[in-house]
Amino acid sequence: METLEAIRTLRSVRTFAERPVPEETIHEILNAGRRSQSSKNTQPWQFVVVRDRELLVQLAACGQYAGHLAGAAFAVAIFSTDEWAYDIGQASAYMQLAAWDRGVGSCIASIYEPAKARAILGAPDEQFIEVALSFGYPAQPPSSTLRRGGRRPLDEVVRWDRWG
């Protein structure tokens, strides 16, 4: 899939088929996140891949809108030693685009109970966690997840040279 096509068609997937994602595909997704850009090349992330169903269910209880983690083929909890929101966002986006390129859907989950998530995954207290990503093959064909409308038109969100 071409990059711009992946960006144009990417949609959040919250319901997954009961089908495992091959190990090779998981590695490709993780490598995309590992290769993402970061401020001053700090690469502040650590990825915890969660495939155990019980752990996925527990992790889903760490955020008000994180329920989709419970049904995922796997999730990636993204840790760092500080709040590197931009860098973590870059790694997340790269992984989600790489997954979509391979036909794997994903959705970001905000982790509102970081201490609970750290305990579930055995992470040290000094590790910061704000998001986890669910991954899996969509339960429904991707074309059925597309809605009419989608994003605001470019001329509504772009200003040239100055605000006014």
Secondary structure as a PSIPRED ss2 file (coil, helix, strand):
# PSIPRED VFORMAT (PSIPRED V4.0)

   1 M C   1.000  0.000  0.000
   2 E C   1.000  0.000  0.000
   3 T H   0.000  1.000  0.000
   4 L H   0.000  1.000  0.000
   5 E H   0.000  1.000  0.000
   6 A H   0.000  1.000  0.000
   7 I H   0.000  1.000  0.000
   8 R H   0.000  1.000  0.000
   9 T H   0.000  1.000  0.000
  10 L C   1.000  0.000  0.000
  11 R C   1.000  0.000  0.000
  12 S E   0.000  0.000  1.000
  13 V C   1.000  0.000  0.000
  14 R C   1.000  0.000  0.000
  15 T C   1.000  0.000  0.000
  16 F E   0.000  0.000  1.000
  17 A C   1.000  0.000  0.000
  18 E C   1.000  0.000  0.000
  19 R C   1.000  0.000  0.000
  20 P C   1.000  0.000  0.000
  21 V C   1.000  0.000  0.000
  22 P C   1.000  0.000  0.000
  23 E H   0.000  1.000  0.000
  24 E H   0.000  1.000  0.000
  25 T H   0.000  1.000  0.000
  26 I H   0.000  1.000  0.000
  27 H H   0.000  1.000  0.000
  28 E H   0.000  1.000  0.000
  29 I H   0.000  1.000  0.000
  30 L H   0.000  1.000  0.000
  31 N H   0.000  1.000  0.000
  32 A H   0.000  1.000  0.000
  33 G H   0.000  1.000  0.000
  34 R H   0.000  1.000  0.000
  35 R C   1.000  0.000  0.000
  36 S C   1.000  0.000  0.000
  37 Q C   1.000  0.000  0.000
  38 S C   1.000  0.000  0.000
  39 S H   0.000  1.000  0.000
  40 K H   0.000  1.000  0.000
  41 N H   0.000  1.000  0.000
  42 T C   1.000  0.000  0.000
  43 Q C   1.000  0.000  0.000
  44 P C   1.000  0.000  0.000
  45 W E   0.000  0.000  1.000
  46 Q E   0.000  0.000  1.000
  47 F E   0.000  0.000  1.000
  48 V E   0.000  0.000  1.000
  49 V E   0.000  0.000  1.000
  50 V E   0.000  0.000  1.000
  51 R C   1.000  0.000  0.000
  52 D C   1.000  0.000  0.000
  53 R H   0.000  1.000  0.000
  54 E H   0.000  1.000  0.000
  55 L H   0.000  1.000  0.000
  56 L H   0.000  1.000  0.000
  57 V H   0.000  1.000  0.000
  58 Q H   0.000  1.000  0.000
  59 L H   0.000  1.000  0.000
  60 A H   0.000  1.000  0.000
  61 A C   1.000  0.000  0.000
  62 C C   1.000  0.000  0.000
  63 G C   1.000  0.000  0.000
  64 Q C   1.000  0.000  0.000
  65 Y C   1.000  0.000  0.000
  66 A C   1.000  0.000  0.000
  67 G H   0.000  1.000  0.000
  68 H H   0.000  1.000  0.000
  69 L H   0.000  1.000  0.000
  70 A H   0.000  1.000  0.000
  71 G H   0.000  1.000  0.000
  72 A C   1.000  0.000  0.000
  73 A C   1.000  0.000  0.000
  74 F E   0.000  0.000  1.000
  75 A E   0.000  0.000  1.000
  76 V E   0.000  0.000  1.000
  77 A E   0.000  0.000  1.000
  78 I E   0.000  0.000  1.000
  79 F E   0.000  0.000  1.000
  80 S E   0.000  0.000  1.000
  81 T C   1.000  0.000  0.000
  82 D C   1.000  0.000  0.000
  83 E C   1.000  0.000  0.000
  84 W C   1.000  0.000  0.000
  85 A H   0.000  1.000  0.000
  86 Y H   0.000  1.000  0.000
  87 D H   0.000  1.000  0.000
  88 I H   0.000  1.000  0.000
  89 G H   0.000  1.000  0.000
  90 Q H   0.000  1.000  0.000
  91 A H   0.000  1.000  0.000
  92 S H   0.000  1.000  0.000
  93 A H   0.000  1.000  0.000
  94 Y H   0.000  1.000  0.000
  95 M H   0.000  1.000  0.000
  96 Q H   0.000  1.000  0.000
  97 L H   0.000  1.000  0.000
  98 A H   0.000  1.000  0.000
  99 A H   0.000  1.000  0.000
 100 W H   0.000  1.000  0.000
 101 D H   0.000  1.000  0.000
 102 R C   1.000  0.000  0.000
 103 G C   1.000  0.000  0.000
 104 V C   1.000  0.000  0.000
 105 G E   0.000  0.000  1.000
 106 S E   0.000  0.000  1.000
 107 C E   0.000  0.000  1.000
 108 I E   0.000  0.000  1.000
 109 A E   0.000  0.000  1.000
 110 S E   0.000  0.000  1.000
 111 I C   1.000  0.000  0.000
 112 Y C   1.000  0.000  0.000
 113 E C   1.000  0.000  0.000
 114 P H   0.000  1.000  0.000
 115 A H   0.000  1.000  0.000
 116 K H   0.000  1.000  0.000
 117 A H   0.000  1.000  0.000
 118 R H   0.000  1.000  0.000
 119 A H   0.000  1.000  0.000
 120 I H   0.000  1.000  0.000
 121 L H   0.000  1.000  0.000
 122 G C   1.000  0.000  0.000
 123 A C   1.000  0.000  0.000
 124 P C   1.000  0.000  0.000
 125 D C   1.000  0.000  0.000
 126 E C   1.000  0.000  0.000
 127 Q C   1.000  0.000  0.000
 128 F E   0.000  0.000  1.000
 129 I E   0.000  0.000  1.000
 130 E E   0.000  0.000  1.000
 131 V E   0.000  0.000  1.000
 132 A E   0.000  0.000  1.000
 133 L E   0.000  0.000  1.000
 134 S E   0.000  0.000  1.000
 135 F E   0.000  0.000  1.000
 136 G E   0.000  0.000  1.000
 137 Y C   1.000  0.000  0.000
 138 P E   0.000  0.000  1.000
 139 A C   1.000  0.000  0.000
 140 Q C   1.000  0.000  0.000
 141 P C   1.000  0.000  0.000
 142 P H   0.000  1.000  0.000
 143 S H   0.000  1.000  0.000
 144 S H   0.000  1.000  0.000
 145 T H   0.000  1.000  0.000
 146 L C   1.000  0.000  0.000
 147 R C   1.000  0.000  0.000
 148 R C   1.000  0.000  0.000
 149 G C   1.000  0.000  0.000
 150 G C   1.000  0.000  0.000
 151 R C   1.000  0.000  0.000
 152 R C   1.000  0.000  0.000
 153 P C   1.000  0.000  0.000
 154 L H   0.000  1.000  0.000
 155 D H   0.000  1.000  0.000
 156 E H   0.000  1.000  0.000
 157 V H   0.000  1.000  0.000
 158 V C   1.000  0.000  0.000
 159 R C   1.000  0.000  0.000
 160 W C   1.000  0.000  0.000
 161 D C   1.000  0.000  0.000
 162 R C   1.000  0.000  0.000
 163 W C   1.000  0.000  0.000
 164 G C   1.000  0.000  0.000
